[in-house]
Amino acid sequence: MHYDRLFSKDHEWLLSDDSKETATVGISDHAQESLGDIVFIELPDVGTKIAKSEPFGVVESVKAASDLYAMIDGEVTEVNDALAQTPELVNSDPFGAGWMIKVKVADSSQLDDLMTEDEYKTFVAESQND
């Protein structure tokens, strides 16, 4: 269980530090399973400003290419460079070594719009029943 993480309807997760000033972002286990074997990831450069609900990168798998959407407004402070050489880390460890970017949070109130893990699991289950 990853109760400390928050989730979006775009199947991404966010883990903020205690101060809610910085956050680590990745895609959920459900997302990586749906995509299949990930073969390429395009991420923004450090210093890039990202805006909530806007694309910030791309994940390509053997099945499809999918945009990555920002969960909050902020500035990229770190990029997981390991993913350039080993994008499959997202498949094997989406909540750990497969993290994508770290962000300086611009507005911590935006975290309130995200789902807890239990809310996200309910959302996934309901969307699969549609």
C-alpha positions, 0 to 999 in steps of 0.5 A, a space after each residue: 500500500 502507498 497511502 502517502 501517495 496521491 493519485 490523479 485520474 490520469 493514473 499518475 502518483 505524487 508523493 510530497 515531502 512533509 513541507 509540501 514544497 517538493 513532490 516526486 511524480 510517477 505513473 501508477 502500477 495500473 498505468 504501467 500494466 495497461 501500457 505494457 512494456 515501456 520502451 521510451 520515456 520523454 521527460 522535461 528538462 530541469 527548470 521547466 515550468 509545468 502546469 496542472 492538467 497540461 502534458 509534461 512528457 510522453 511514455 511509449 510502450 510496445 502498445 501505445 504512446 501516452 502523454 504524461 499530465 502534470 498533477 500540479 503547477 510547479 517547476 521541475 527540479 530533478 529528472 530521473 535520468 536512469 529512465 533514458 537508459 532503462 525505461 523498464 524501471 517504470 514497469 518493474 518499480 513504478 512507485 520506487 526506482 521508476 519515479 519520473 520527475 521531482 517538482 517544486 510545488 507552486 500551490 500546495 492547495 492543488 494537492 487537495 484535488 488529488 485522490 488518496 490510494 483508496 479513492 484511486 482504487 475505487 476510481 479504477 474499479 469503476 472505470 473498468 466497469 463502464 
